[in-house]
């Protein structure tokens, strides 16, 4: 199981490394949503934090990535 997980993670890292920033952000957010669906902390309010492009507005707050 551990070897299979490690192999999967290495493949995922390689695939993400080949993507441009916008595509990688979309892919990572998709992964986060799927992990969130399986999370034991599903009902917690901060269990699923998604990335937005720099300057993307959310309500009255400007969210930036560092």
PDBQT receptor file of N, H, CA, C and O in Angstrom, charges set to zero:
ATOM      1  N   UNK A   1       0.829  -1.197   0.000  1.00  0.00    +0.000 N 
ATOM      2  CA  UNK A   1       0.000   0.000   0.000  1.00  0.00    +0.000 C 
ATOM      3  C   UNK A   1       0.868   1.253   0.000  1.00  0.00    +0.000 C 
ATOM      4  O   UNK A   1       0.626   2.181  -0.772  1.00  0.00    +0.000 OA
ATOM      5  N   UNK A   2       1.880   1.280   0.868  1.00  0.00    +0.000 N 
ATOM      6  H   UNK A   2       2.077   0.526   1.495  1.00  0.00    +0.000 HD
ATOM      7  CA  UNK A   2       2.737   2.459   0.965  1.00  0.00    +0.000 C 
ATOM      8  C   UNK A   2       3.478   2.698  -0.350  1.00  0.00    +0.000 C 
ATOM      9  O   UNK A   2       3.597   3.843  -0.787  1.00  0.00    +0.000 OA
ATOM     10  N   UNK A   3       3.976   1.640  -0.986  1.00  0.00    +0.000 N 
ATOM     11  H   UNK A   3       3.879   0.710  -0.631  1.00  0.00    +0.000 HD
ATOM     12  CA  UNK A   3       4.673   1.778  -2.263  1.00  0.00    +0.000 C 
ATOM     13  C   UNK A   3       3.740   2.285  -3.352  1.00  0.00    +0.000 C 
ATOM     14  O   UNK A   3       4.130   3.126  -4.163  1.00  0.00    +0.000 OA
ATOM     15  N   UNK A   4       2.518   1.783  -3.376  1.00  0.00    +0.000 N 
ATOM     16  H   UNK A   4       2.201   1.100  -2.718  1.00  0.00    +0.000 HD
ATOM     17  CA  UNK A   4       1.533   2.223  -4.361  1.00  0.00    +0.000 C 
ATOM     18  C   UNK A   4       1.220   3.700  -4.173  1.00  0.00    +0.000 C 
ATOM     19  O   UNK A   4       1.132   4.447  -5.148  1.00  0.00    +0.000 OA
ATOM     20  N   UNK A   5       1.052   4.121  -2.930  1.00  0.00    +0.000 N 
ATOM     21  H   UNK A   5       1.123   3.515  -2.138  1.00  0.00    +0.000 HD
ATOM     22  CA  UNK A   5       0.768   5.523  -2.630  1.00  0.00    +0.000 C 
ATOM     23  C   UNK A   5       1.942   6.398  -3.065  1.00  0.00    +0.000 C 
ATOM     24  O   UNK A   5       1.738   7.449  -3.673  1.00  0.00    +0.000 OA
ATOM     25  N   UNK A   6       3.154   5.980  -2.761  1.00  0.00    +0.000 N 
ATOM     26  H   UNK A   6       3.319   5.126  -2.266  1.00  0.00    +0.000 HD
ATOM     27  CA  UNK A   6       4.347   6.742  -3.138  1.00  0.00    +0.000 C 
ATOM     28  C   UNK A   6       4.463   6.854  -4.653  1.00  0.00    +0.000 C 
ATOM     29  O   UNK A   6       4.781   7.924  -5.171  1.00  0.00    +0.000 OA
ATOM     30  N   UNK A   7       4.211   5.770  -5.363  1.00  0.00    +0.000 N 
ATOM     31  H   UNK A   7       3.953   4.900  -4.942  1.00  0.00    +0.000 HD
ATOM     32  CA  UNK A   7       4.254   5.801  -6.829  1.00  0.00    +0.000 C 
ATOM     33  C   UNK A   7       3.203   6.756  -7.384  1.00  0.00    +0.000 C 
ATOM     34  O   UNK A   7       3.471   7.510  -8.320  1.00  0.00    +0.000 OA
ATOM     35  N   UNK A   8       2.021   6.719  -6.809  1.00  0.00    +0.000 N 
ATOM     36  H   UNK A   8       1.803   6.107  -6.049  1.00  0.00    +0.000 HD
ATOM     37  CA  UNK A   8       0.945   7.611  -7.246  1.00  0.00    +0.000 C 
ATOM     38  C   UNK A   8       1.321   9.069  -7.013  1.00  0.00    +0.000 C 
ATOM     39  O   UNK A   8       1.083   9.923  -7.867  1.00  0.00    +0.000 OA
ATOM     40  N   UNK A   9       1.909   9.348  -5.857  1.00  0.00    +0.000 N 
ATOM     41  H   UNK A   9       2.103   8.655  -5.163  1.00  0.00    +0.000 HD
ATOM     42  CA  UNK A   9       2.312  10.720  -5.546  1.00  0.00    +0.000 C 
ATOM     43  C   UNK A   9       3.419  11.207  -6.476  1.00  0.00    +0.000 C 
ATOM     44  O   UNK A   9       3.414  12.366  -6.892  1.00  0.00    +0.000 OA
ATOM     45  N   UNK A  10       4.357  10.341  -6.800  1.00  0.00    +0.000 N 
ATOM     46  H   UNK A  10       4.362   9.400  -6.461  1.00  0.00    +0.000 HD
ATOM     47  CA  UNK A  10       5.426  10.719  -7.730  1.00  0.00    +0.000 C 
ATOM     48  C   UNK A  10       4.858  11.030  -9.110  1.00  0.00    +0.000 C 
ATOM     49  O   UNK A  10       5.287  11.989  -9.753  1.00  0.00    +0.000 OA
ATOM     50  N   UNK A  11       3.905  10.235  -9.567  1.00  0.00    +0.000 N 
ATOM     51  H   UNK A  11       3.557   9.457  -9.045  1.00  0.00    +0.000 HD
ATOM     52  CA  UNK A  11       3.255  10.494 -10.862  1.00  0.00    +0.000 C 
ATOM     53  C   UNK A  11       2.493  11.812 -10.825  1.00  0.00    +0.000 C 
ATOM     54  O   UNK A  11       2.542  12.593 -11.774  1.00  0.00    +0.000 OA
ATOM     55  N   UNK A  12       1.792  12.052  -9.729  1.00  0.00    +0.000 N 
ATOM     56  H   UNK A  12       1.751  11.417  -8.958  1.00  0.00    +0.000 HD
ATOM     57  CA  UNK A  12       1.035  13.292  -9.580  1.00  0.00    +0.000 C 
ATOM     58  C   UNK A  12       1.968  14.498  -9.575  1.00  0.00    +0.000 C 
ATOM     59  O   UNK A  12       1.690  15.498 -10.238  1.00  0.00    +0.000 OA
ATOM     60  N   UNK A  13       3.067  14.413  -8.838  1.00  0.00    +0.000 N 
ATOM     61  H   UNK A  13       3.292  13.601  -8.299  1.00  0.00    +0.000 HD
ATOM     62  CA  UNK A  13       4.046  15.507  -8.799  1.00  0.00    +0.000 C 
ATOM     63  C   UNK A  13       4.613  15.779 -10.181  1.00  0.00    +0.000 C 
ATOM     64  O   UNK A  13       4.779  16.937 -10.565  1.00  0.00    +0.000 OA
ATOM     65  N   UNK A  14       4.911  14.740 -10.926  1.00  0.00    +0.000 N 
ATOM     66  H   UNK A  14       4.776  13.799 -10.614  1.00  0.00    +0.000 HD
ATOM     67  CA  UNK A  14       5.449  14.907 -12.280  1.00  0.00    +0.000 C 
ATOM     68  C   UNK A  14       4.427  15.590 -13.181  1.00  0.00    +0.000 C 
ATOM     69  O   UNK A  14       4.767  16.504 -13.931  1.00  0.00    +0.000 OA
ATOM     70  N   UNK A  15       3.184  15.149 -13.106  1.00  0.00    +0.000 N 
ATOM     71  H   UNK A  15       2.908  14.406 -12.496  1.00  0.00    +0.000 HD
ATOM     72  CA  UNK A  15       2.133  15.740 -13.935  1.00  0.00    +0.000 C 
ATOM     73  C   UNK A  15       1.913  17.206 -13.578  1.00  0.00    +0.000 C 
ATOM     74  O   UNK A  15       1.790  18.047 -14.468  1.00  0.00    +0.000 OA
ATOM     75  N   UNK A  16       1.863  17.519 -12.290  1.00  0.00    +0.000 N 
ATOM     76  H   UNK A  16       1.963  16.835 -11.567  1.00  0.00    +0.000 HD
ATOM     77  CA  UNK A  16       1.664  18.904 -11.860  1.00  0.00    +0.000 C 
ATOM     78  C   UNK A  16       2.838  19.786 -12.272  1.00  0.00    +0.000 C 
ATOM     79  O   UNK A  16       2.653  20.952 -12.620  1.00  0.00    +0.000 OA
ATOM     80  N   UNK A  17       4.032  19.231 -12.232  1.00  0.00    +0.000 N 
ATOM     81  H   UNK A  17       4.182  18.284 -11.949  1.00  0.00    +0.000 HD
ATOM     82  CA  UNK A  17       5.227  19.984 -12.602  1.00  0.00    +0.000 C 
ATOM     83  C   UNK A  17       5.263  20.390 -14.065  1.00  0.00    +0.000 C 
ATOM     84  O   UNK A  17       5.959  21.338 -14.428  1.00  0.00    +0.000 OA
ATOM     85  N   UNK A  18       4.524  19.685 -14.905  1.00  0.00    +0.000 N 
ATOM     86  H   UNK A  18       3.959  18.914 -14.611  1.00  0.00    +0.000 HD
ATOM     87  CA  UNK A  18       4.485  19.994 -16.333  1.00  0.00    +0.000 C 
ATOM     88  C   UNK A  18       3.394  21.001 -16.699  1.00  0.00    +0.000 C 
ATOM     89  O   UNK A  18       3.336  21.461 -17.840  1.00  0.00    +0.000 OA
ATOM     90  N   UNK A  19       2.538  21.345 -15.749  1.00  0.00    +0.000 N 
ATOM     91  H   UNK A  19       2.585  20.972 -14.823  1.00  0.00    +0.000 HD
ATOM     92  CA  UNK A  19       1.407  22.237 -16.024  1.00  0.00    +0.000 C 
ATOM     93  C   UNK A  19       1.794  23.690 -15.830  1.00  0.00    +0.000 C 
ATOM     94  O   UNK A  19       2.667  24.013 -15.026  1.00  0.00    +0.000 OA
ATOM     95  N   UNK A  20       1.121  24.576 -16.591  1.00  0.00    +0.000 N 
ATOM     96  H   UNK A  20       0.411  24.313 -17.245  1.00  0.00    +0.000 HD
ATOM     97  CA  UNK A  20       1.293  26.006 -16.336  1.00  0.00    +0.000 C 
ATOM     98  C   UNK A  20       0.551  26.347 -15.041  1.00  0.00    +0.000 C 
ATOM     99  O   UNK A  20      -0.217  25.534 -14.527  1.00  0.00    +0.000 OA
ATOM    100  N   UNK A  21       0.781  27.541 -14.524  1.00  0.00    +0.000 N 
ATOM    101  H   UNK A  21       1.405  28.202 -14.942  1.00  0.00    +0.000 HD
ATOM    102  CA  UNK A  21       0.254  27.902 -13.208  1.00  0.00    +0.000 C 
ATOM    103  C   UNK A  21      -1.267  27.816 -13.127  1.00  0.00    +0.000 C 
ATOM    104  O   UNK A  21      -1.801  27.292 -12.149  1.00  0.00    +0.000 OA
ATOM    105  N   UNK A  22      -1.967  28.314 -14.127  1.00  0.00    +0.000 N 
ATOM    106  H   UNK A  22      -1.533  28.740 -14.921  1.00  0.00    +0.000 HD
ATOM    107  CA  UNK A  22      -3.432  28.303 -14.090  1.00  0.00    +0.000 C 
ATOM    108  C   UNK A  22      -3.975  26.874 -14.099  1.00  0.00    +0.000 C 
ATOM    109  O   UNK A  22      -4.893  26.552 -13.345  1.00  0.00    +0.000 OA
ATOM    110  N   UNK A  23      -3.416  26.031 -14.939  1.00  0.00    +0.000 N 
ATOM    111  H   UNK A  23      -2.669  26.292 -15.551  1.00  0.00    +0.000 HD
ATOM    112  CA  UNK A  23      -3.855  24.638 -15.019  1.00  0.00    +0.000 C 
ATOM    113  C   UNK A  23      -3.513  23.893 -13.740  1.00  0.00    +0.000 C 
ATOM    114  O   UNK A  23      -4.308  23.088 -13.253  1.00  0.00    +0.000 OA
ATOM    115  N   UNK A  24      -2.331  24.160 -13.195  1.00  0.00    +0.000 N 
ATOM    116  H   UNK A  24      -1.686  24.814 -13.590  1.00  0.00    +0.000 HD
ATOM    117  CA  UNK A  24      -1.907  23.517 -11.945  1.00  0.00    +0.000 C 
ATOM    118  C   UNK A  24      -2.820  23.937 -10.791  1.00  0.00    +0.000 C 
ATOM    119  O   UNK A  24      -3.186  23.106  -9.961  1.00  0.00    +0.000 OA
ATOM    120  N   UNK A  25      -3.188  25.216 -10.733  1.00  0.00    +0.000 N 
ATOM    121  H   UNK A  25      -2.890  25.892 -11.407  1.00  0.00    +0.000 HD
ATOM    122  CA  UNK A  25      -4.085  25.697  -9.684  1.00  0.00    +0.000 C 
ATOM    123  C   UNK A  25      -5.436  25.008  -9.776  1.00  0.00    +0.000 C 
ATOM    124  O   UNK A  25      -5.986  24.575  -8.762  1.00  0.00    +0.000 OA
ATOM    125  N   UNK A  26      -5.975  24.902 -10.989  1.00  0.00    +0.000 N 
ATOM    126  H   UNK A  26      -5.529  25.253 -11.812  1.00  0.00    +0.000 HD
ATOM    127  CA  UNK A  26      -7.248  24.214 -11.190  1.00  0.00    +0.000 C 
ATOM    128  C   UNK A  26      -7.143  22.744 -10.768  1.00  0.00    +0.000 C 
ATOM    129  O   UNK A  26      -8.036  22.220 -10.102  1.00  0.00    +0.000 OA
ATOM    130  N   UNK A  27      -6.060  22.091 -11.157  1.00  0.00    +0.000 N 
ATOM    131  H   UNK A  27      -5.335  22.516 -11.698  1.00  0.00    +0.000 HD
ATOM    132  CA  UNK A  27      -5.860  20.679 -10.802  1.00  0.00    +0.000 C 
ATOM    133  C   UNK A  27      -5.744  20.502  -9.288  1.00  0.00    +0.000 C 
ATOM    134  O   UNK A  27      -6.347  19.589  -8.724  1.00  0.00    +0.000 OA
ATOM    135  N   UNK A  28      -4.982  21.360  -8.635  1.00  0.00    +0.000 N 
ATOM    136  H   UNK A  28      -4.492  22.102  -9.093  1.00  0.00    +0.000 HD
ATOM    137  CA  UNK A  28      -4.813  21.258  -7.184  1.00  0.00    +0.000 C 
ATOM    138  C   UNK A  28      -6.130  21.506  -6.451  1.00  0.00    +0.000 C 
ATOM    139  O   UNK A  28      -6.428  20.836  -5.463  1.00  0.00    +0.000 OA
ATOM    140  N   UNK A  29      -6.917  22.467  -6.935  1.00  0.00    +0.000 N 
ATOM    141  H   UNK A  29      -6.675  23.011  -7.738  1.00  0.00    +0.000 HD
ATOM    142  CA  UNK A  29      -8.217  22.717  -6.315  1.00  0.00    +0.000 C 
ATOM    143  C   UNK A  29      -9.147  21.518  -6.495  1.00  0.00    +0.000 C 
ATOM    144  O   UNK A  29      -9.918  21.191  -5.593  1.00  0.00    +0.000 OA
ATOM    145  N   UNK A  30      -9.078  20.869  -7.646  1.00  0.00    +0.000 N 
ATOM    146  H   UNK A  30      -8.452  21.136  -8.378  1.00  0.00    +0.000 HD
ATOM    147  CA  UNK A  30      -9.879  19.665  -7.881  1.00  0.00    +0.000 C 
ATOM    148  C   UNK A  30      -9.461  18.558  -6.919  1.00  0.00    +0.000 C 
ATOM    149  O   UNK A  30     -10.308  17.873  -6.345  1.00  0.00    +0.000 OA
ATOM    150  N   UNK A  31      -8.153  18.388  -6.748  1.00  0.00    +0.000 N 
ATOM    151  H   UNK A  31      -7.466  18.944  -7.214  1.00  0.00    +0.000 HD
ATOM    152  CA  UNK A  31      -7.639  17.387  -5.806  1.00  0.00    +0.000 C 
ATOM    153  C   UNK A  31      -8.102  17.710  -4.390  1.00  0.00    +0.000 C 
ATOM    154  O   UNK A  31      -8.520  16.817  -3.653  1.00  0.00    +0.000 OA
ATOM    155  N   UNK A  32      -8.031  18.977  -4.008  1.00  0.00    +0.000 N 
ATOM    156  H   UNK A  32      -7.692  19.703  -4.606  1.00  0.00    +0.000 HD
ATOM    157  CA  UNK A  32      -8.456  19.386  -2.664  1.00  0.00    +0.000 C 
ATOM    158  C   UNK A  32      -9.930  19.065  -2.429  1.00  0.00    +0.000 C 
ATOM    159  O   UNK A  32     -10.307  18.582  -1.362  1.00  0.00    +0.000 OA
ATOM    160  N   UNK A  33     -10.769  19.342  -3.449  1.00  0.00    +0.000 N 
ATOM    161  H   UNK A  33     -10.463  19.734  -4.316  1.00  0.00    +0.000 HD
ATOM    162  CA  UNK A  33     -12.202  19.046  -3.305  1.00  0.00    +0.000 C 
ATOM    163  C   UNK A  33     -12.441  17.544  -3.122  1.00  0.00    +0.000 C 
ATOM    164  O   UNK A  33     -13.266  17.137  -2.304  1.00  0.00    +0.000 OA
ATOM    165  N   UNK A  34     -11.729  16.743  -3.873  1.00  0.00    +0.000 N 
ATOM    166  H   UNK A  34     -11.059  17.074  -4.538  1.00  0.00    +0.000 HD
ATOM    167  CA  UNK A  34     -11.906  15.281  -3.763  1.00  0.00    +0.000 C 
ATOM    168  C   UNK A  34     -11.411  14.763  -2.416  1.00  0.00    +0.000 C 
ATOM    169  O   UNK A  34     -12.042  13.892  -1.817  1.00  0.00    +0.000 OA
ATOM    170  N   UNK A  35     -10.286  15.292  -1.938  1.00  0.00    +0.000 N 
ATOM    171  H   UNK A  35      -9.774  15.999  -2.425  1.00  0.00    +0.000 HD
ATOM    172  CA  UNK A  35      -9.794  14.902  -0.616  1.00  0.00    +0.000 C 
ATOM    173  C   UNK A  35     -10.768  15.358   0.473  1.00  0.00    +0.000 C 
ATOM    174  O   UNK A  35     -11.006  14.642   1.446  1.00  0.00    +0.000 OA
ATOM    175  N   UNK A  36     -11.322  16.550   0.296  1.00  0.00    +0.000 N 
ATOM    176  H   UNK A  36     -11.129  17.131  -0.494  1.00  0.00    +0.000 HD
ATOM    177  CA  UNK A  36     -12.295  17.082   1.249  1.00  0.00    +0.000 C 
ATOM    178  C   UNK A  36     -13.490  16.133   1.391  1.00  0.00    +0.000 C 
ATOM    179  O   UNK A  36     -13.999  15.928   2.493  1.00  0.00    +0.000 OA
ATOM    180  N   UNK A  37     -13.932  15.558   0.268  1.00  0.00    +0.000 N 
ATOM    181  H   UNK A  37     -13.519  15.724  -0.627  1.00  0.00    +0.000 HD
ATOM    182  CA  UNK A  37     -15.076  14.639   0.291  1.00  0.00    +0.000 C 
ATOM    183  C   UNK A  37     -14.778  13.380   1.114  1.00  0.00    +0.000 C 
ATOM    184  O   UNK A  37     -15.699  12.736   1.616  1.00  0.00    +0.000 OA
ATOM    185  N   UNK A  38     -13.506  13.031   1.252  1.00  0.00    +0.000 N 
ATOM    186  H   UNK A  38     -12.757  13.554   0.844  1.00  0.00    +0.000 HD
ATOM    187  CA  UNK A  38     -13.097  11.842   2.005  1.00  0.00    +0.000 C 
ATOM    188  C   UNK A  38     -12.599  12.165   3.413  1.00  0.00    +0.000 C 
ATOM    189  O   UNK A  38     -12.308  11.262   4.197  1.00  0.00    +0.000 OA
ATOM    190  N   UNK A  39     -12.506  13.436   3.721  1.00  0.00    +0.000 N 
ATOM    191  H   UNK A  39     -12.742  14.169   3.084  1.00  0.00    +0.000 HD
ATOM    192  CA  UNK A  39     -11.876  13.877   4.959  1.00  0.00    +0.000 C 
ATOM    193  C   UNK A  39     -12.699  13.554   6.202  1.00  0.00    +0.000 C 
ATOM    194  O   UNK A  39     -13.925  13.660   6.186  1.00  0.00    +0.000 OA
ATOM    195  N   UNK A  40     -12.018  13.156   7.286  1.00  0.00    +0.000 N 
ATOM    196  H   UNK A  40     -11.022  13.070   7.300  1.00  0.00    +0.000 HD
ATOM    197  CA  UNK A  40     -12.727  12.983   8.556  1.00  0.00    +0.000 C 
ATOM    198  C   UNK A  40     -13.120  14.341   9.156  1.00  0.00    +0.000 C 
ATOM    199  O   UNK A  40     -13.867  14.398  10.133  1.00  0.00    +0.000 OA
ATOM    200  N   UNK A  41     -12.613  15.432   8.566  1.00  0.00    +0.000 N 
ATOM    201  H   UNK A  41     -12.007  15.386   7.773  1.00  0.00    +0.000 HD
ATOM    202  CA  UNK A  41     -12.926  16.784   9.040  1.00  0.00    +0.000 C 
ATOM    203  C   UNK A  41     -13.868  17.499   8.075  1.00  0.00    +0.000 C 
ATOM    204  O   UNK A  41     -13.890  18.729   8.016  1.00  0.00    +0.000 OA
ATOM    205  N   UNK A  42     -14.639  16.730   7.328  1.00  0.00    +0.000 N 
ATOM    206  H   UNK A  42     -14.621  15.731   7.377  1.00  0.00    +0.000 HD
ATOM    207  CA  UNK A  42     -15.539  17.244   6.306  1.00  0.00    +0.000 C 
ATOM    208  C   UNK A  42     -16.443  18.365   6.813  1.00  0.00    +0.000 C 
ATOM    209  O   UNK A  42     -16.717  19.317   6.082  1.00  0.00    +0.000 OA
ATOM    210  N   UNK A  43     -16.902  18.262   8.041  1.00  0.00    +0.000 N 
ATOM    211  H   UNK A  43     -16.680  17.489   8.635  1.00  0.00    +0.000 HD
ATOM    212  CA  UNK A  43     -17.839  19.256   8.573  1.00  0.00    +0.000 C 
ATOM    213  C   UNK A  43     -17.152  20.483   9.163  1.00  0.00    +0.000 C 
ATOM    214  O   UNK A  43     -17.828  21.432   9.560  1.00  0.00    +0.000 OA
ATOM    215  N   UNK A  44     -15.833  20.482   9.227  1.00  0.00    +0.000 N 
ATOM    216  H   UNK A  44     -15.283  19.712   8.904  1.00  0.00    +0.000 HD
ATOM    217  CA  UNK A  44     -15.100  21.631   9.760  1.00  0.00    +0.000 C 
ATOM    218  C   UNK A  44     -15.075  22.754   8.721  1.00  0.00    +0.000 C 
ATOM    219  O   UNK A  44     -14.931  22.483   7.529  1.00  0.00    +0.000 OA
ATOM    220  N   UNK A  45     -15.214  24.002   9.154  1.00  0.00    +0.000 N 
ATOM    221  H   UNK A  45     -15.331  24.222  10.123  1.00  0.00    +0.000 HD
ATOM    222  CA  UNK A  45     -15.316  25.112   8.196  1.00  0.00    +0.000 C 
ATOM    223  C   UNK A  45     -14.053  25.391   7.385  1.00  0.00    +0.000 C 
ATOM    224  O   UNK A  45     -14.152  25.957   6.296  1.00  0.00    +0.000 OA
ATOM    225  N   UNK A  46     -12.887  25.022   7.866  1.00  0.00    +0.000 N 
ATOM    226  H   UNK A  46     -12.806  24.563   8.751  1.00  0.00    +0.000 HD
ATOM    227  CA  UNK A  46     -11.658  25.328   7.126  1.00  0.00    +0.000 C 
ATOM    228  C   UNK A  46     -10.983  24.080   6.576  1.00  0.00    +0.000 C 
ATOM    229  O   UNK A  46      -9.778  24.088   6.323  1.00  0.00    +0.000 OA
ATOM    230  N   UNK A  47     -11.738  23.022   6.390  1.00  0.00    +0.000 N 
ATOM    231  H   UNK A  47     -12.717  23.016   6.596  1.00  0.00    +0.000 HD
ATOM    232  CA  UNK A  47     -11.153  21.781   5.883  1.00  0.00    +0.000 C 
ATOM    233  C   UNK A  47     -10.776  21.877   4.411  1.00  0.00    +0.000 C 
ATOM    234  O   UNK A  47      -9.862  21.183   3.967  1.00  0.00    +0.000 OA
ATOM    235  N   UNK A  48     -11.458  22.719   3.647  1.00  0.00    +0.000 N 
ATOM    236  H   UNK A  48     -12.201  23.283   4.007  1.00  0.00    +0.000 HD
ATOM    237  CA  UNK A  48     -11.205  22.796   2.203  1.00  0.00    +0.000 C 
ATOM    238  C   UNK A  48     -10.936  24.242   1.799  1.00  0.00    +0.000 C 
ATOM    239  O   UNK A  48     -11.865  25.008   1.546  1.00  0.00    +0.000 OA
ATOM    240  N   UNK A  49      -9.666  24.604   1.741  1.00  0.00    +0.000 N 
ATOM    241  H   UNK A  49      -8.911  23.981   1.947  1.00  0.00    +0.000 HD
ATOM    242  CA  UNK A  49      -9.258  25.946   1.338  1.00  0.00    +0.000 C 
ATOM    243  C   UNK A  49      -8.758  25.863  -0.098  1.00  0.00    +0.000 C 
ATOM    244  O   UNK A  49      -7.853  25.086  -0.403  1.00  0.00    +0.000 OA
ATOM    245  N   UNK A  50      -9.354  26.671  -0.984  1.00  0.00    +0.000 N 
ATOM    246  H   UNK A  50     -10.089  27.302  -0.736  1.00  0.00    +0.000 HD
ATOM    247  CA  UNK A  50      -8.994  26.648  -2.401  1.00  0.00    +0.000 C 
ATOM    248  C   UNK A  50      -8.159  27.867  -2.753  1.00  0.00    +0.000 C 
ATOM    249  O   UNK A  50      -8.272  28.913  -2.114  1.00  0.00    +0.000 OA
ATOM    250  N   UNK A  51      -7.326  27.730  -3.766  1.00  0.00    +0.000 N 
ATOM    251  H   UNK A  51      -7.234  26.880  -4.285  1.00  0.00    +0.000 HD
ATOM    252  CA  UNK A  51      -6.493  28.825  -4.228  1.00  0.00    +0.000 C 
ATOM    253  C   UNK A  51      -7.214  29.603  -5.309  1.00  0.00    +0.000 C 
ATOM    254  O   UNK A  51      -7.941  29.036  -6.123  1.00  0.00    +0.000 OA
ATOM    255  N   UNK A  52      -7.001  30.915  -5.305  1.00  0.00    +0.000 N 
ATOM    256  H   UNK A  52      -6.410  31.376  -4.643  1.00  0.00    +0.000 HD
ATOM    257  CA  UNK A  52      -7.526  31.808  -6.331  1.00  0.00    +0.000 C 
ATOM    258  C   UNK A  52      -6.368  32.598  -6.915  1.00  0.00    +0.000 C 
ATOM    259  O   UNK A  52      -5.371  32.827  -6.229  1.00  0.00    +0.000 OA
ATOM    260  N   UNK A  53      -6.479  33.021  -8.171  1.00  0.00    +0.000 N 
ATOM    261  H   UNK A  53      -7.288  32.836  -8.728  1.00  0.00    +0.000 HD
ATOM    262  CA  UNK A  53      -5.415  33.857  -8.746  1.00  0.00    +0.000 C 
ATOM    263  C   UNK A  53      -5.253  35.153  -7.953  1.00  0.00    +0.000 C 
ATOM    264  O   UNK A  53      -6.207  35.639  -7.345  1.00  0.00    +0.000 OA
ATOM    265  N   UNK A  54      -4.059  35.702  -7.963  1.00  0.00    +0.000 N 
ATOM    266  H   UNK A  54      -3.284  35.308  -8.457  1.00  0.00    +0.000 HD
ATOM    267  CA  UNK A  54      -3.773  36.948  -7.262  1.00  0.00    +0.000 C 
ATOM    268  C   UNK A  54      -4.756  38.022  -7.697  1.00  0.00    +0.000 C 
ATOM    269  O   UNK A  54      -5.006  38.197  -8.890  1.00  0.00    +0.000 OA
ATOM    270  N   UNK A  55      -5.317  38.745  -6.724  1.00  0.00    +0.000 N 
ATOM    271  H   UNK A  55      -5.114  38.603  -5.755  1.00  0.00    +0.000 HD
ATOM    272  CA  UNK A  55      -6.225  39.838  -7.021  1.00  0.00    +0.000 C 
ATOM    273  C   UNK A  55      -7.664  39.418  -7.236  1.00  0.00    +0.000 C 
ATOM    274  O   UNK A  55      -8.515  40.281  -7.450  1.00  0.00    +0.000 OA
ATOM    275  N   UNK A  56      -7.972  38.150  -7.190  1.00  0.00    +0.000 N 
ATOM    276  H   UNK A  56      -7.281  37.449  -7.017  1.00  0.00    +0.000 HD
ATOM    277  CA  UNK A  56      -9.344  37.673  -7.375  1.00  0.00    +0.000 C 
ATOM    278  C   UNK A  56     -10.163  38.101  -6.168  1.00  0.00    +0.000 C 
ATOM    279  O   UNK A  56      -9.782  37.836  -5.028  1.00  0.00    +0.000 OA
ATOM    280  N   UNK A  57     -11.276  38.755  -6.416  1.00  0.00    +0.000 N 
ATOM    281  H   UNK A  57     -11.585  38.970  -7.342  1.00  0.00    +0.000 HD
ATOM    282  CA  UNK A  57     -12.095  39.243  -5.312  1.00  0.00    +0.000 C 
ATOM    283  C   UNK A  57     -13.037  38.176  -4.792  1.00  0.00    +0.000 C 
ATOM    284  O   UNK A  57     -13.599  37.388  -5.552  1.00  0.00    +0.000 OA
ATOM    285  N   UNK A  58     -13.193  38.171  -3.490  1.00  0.00    +0.000 N 
ATOM    286  H   UNK A  58     -12.737  38.811  -2.872  1.00  0.00    +0.000 HD
ATOM    287  CA  UNK A  58     -14.140  37.285  -2.832  1.00  0.00    +0.000 C 
ATOM    288  C   UNK A  58     -14.912  38.142  -1.836  1.00  0.00    +0.000 C 
ATOM    289  O   UNK A  58     -14.405  38.436  -0.754  1.00  0.00    +0.000 OA
ATOM    290  N   UNK A  59     -16.125  38.543  -2.185  1.00  0.00    +0.000 N 
ATOM    291  H   UNK A  59     -16.537  38.303  -3.064  1.00  0.00    +0.000 HD
ATOM    292  CA  UNK A  59     -16.864  39.477  -1.343  1.00  0.00    +0.000 C 
ATOM    293  C   UNK A  59     -16.170  40.825  -1.379  1.00  0.00    +0.000 C 
ATOM    294  O   UNK A  59     -15.898  41.352  -2.458  1.00  0.00    +0.000 OA
ATOM    295  N   UNK A  60     -15.884  41.381  -0.237  1.00  0.00    +0.000 N 
ATOM    296  H   UNK A  60     -16.104  40.953   0.639  1.00  0.00    +0.000 HD
ATOM    297  CA  UNK A  60     -15.206  42.668  -0.139  1.00  0.00    +0.000 C 
ATOM    298  C   UNK A  60     -13.707  42.515   0.096  1.00  0.00    +0.000 C 
ATOM    299  O   UNK A  60     -13.002  43.512   0.260  1.00  0.00    +0.000 OA
ATOM    300  N   UNK A  61     -13.222  41.301   0.113  1.00  0.00    +0.000 N 
ATOM    301  H   UNK A  61     -13.794  40.492  -0.020  1.00  0.00    +0.000 HD
ATOM    302  CA  UNK A  61     -11.822  41.040   0.421  1.00  0.00    +0.000 C 
ATOM    303  C   UNK A  61     -11.064  40.662  -0.837  1.00  0.00    +0.000 C 
ATOM    304  O   UNK A  61     -11.553  39.874  -1.646  1.00  0.00    +0.000 OA
ATOM    305  N   UNK A  62      -9.863  41.223  -1.008  1.00  0.00    +0.000 N 
ATOM    306  H   UNK A  62      -9.466  41.863  -0.350  1.00  0.00    +0.000 HD
ATOM    307  CA  UNK A  62      -8.994  40.797  -2.097  1.00  0.00    +0.000 C 
ATOM    308  C   UNK A  62      -8.113  39.686  -1.558  1.00  0.00    +0.000 C 
ATOM    309  O   UNK A  62      -7.398  39.867  -0.573  1.00  0.00    +0.000 OA
ATOM    310  N   UNK A  63      -8.169  38.551  -2.203  1.00  0.00    +0.000 N 
ATOM    311  H   UNK A  63      -8.750  38.404  -3.004  1.00  0.00    +0.000 HD
ATOM    312  CA  UNK A  63      -7.383  37.400  -1.774  1.00  0.00    +0.000 C 
ATOM    313  C   UNK A  63      -6.126  37.340  -2.621  1.00  0.00    +0.000 C 
ATOM    314  O   UNK A  63      -6.197  37.368  -3.849  1.00  0.00    +0.000 OA
ATOM    315  N   UNK A  64      -4.978  37.257  -1.971  1.00  0.00    +0.000 N 
ATOM    316  H   UNK A  64      -4.920  37.234  -0.973  1.00  0.00    +0.000 HD
ATOM    317  CA  UNK A  64      -3.720  37.152  -2.712  1.00  0.00    +0.000 C 
ATOM    318  C   UNK A  64      -2.958  35.930  -2.255  1.00  0.00    +0.000 C 
ATOM    319  O   UNK A  64      -3.107  35.472  -1.122  1.00  0.00    +0.000 OA
ATOM    320  N   UNK A  65      -2.140  35.407  -3.149  1.00  0.00    +0.000 N 
ATOM    321  H   UNK A  65      -2.018  35.779  -4.069  1.00  0.00    +0.000 HD
ATOM    322  CA  UNK A  65      -1.281  34.271  -2.825  1.00  0.00    +0.000 C 
ATOM    323  C   UNK A  65       0.111  34.785  -2.573  1.00  0.00    +0.000 C 
ATOM    324  O   UNK A  65       0.571  35.711  -3.242  1.00  0.00    +0.000 OA
ATOM    325  N   UNK A  66       0.781  34.194  -1.617  1.00  0.00    +0.000 N 
ATOM    326  H   UNK A  66       0.408  33.442  -1.074  1.00  0.00    +0.000 HD
ATOM    327  CA  UNK A  66       2.174  34.571  -1.368  1.00  0.00    +0.000 C 
ATOM    328  C   UNK A  66       3.073  33.425  -1.681  1.00  0.00    +0.000 C 
ATOM    329  O   UNK A  66       4.290  33.538  -1.537  1.00  0.00    +0.000 OA
TER     330      UNK A  66
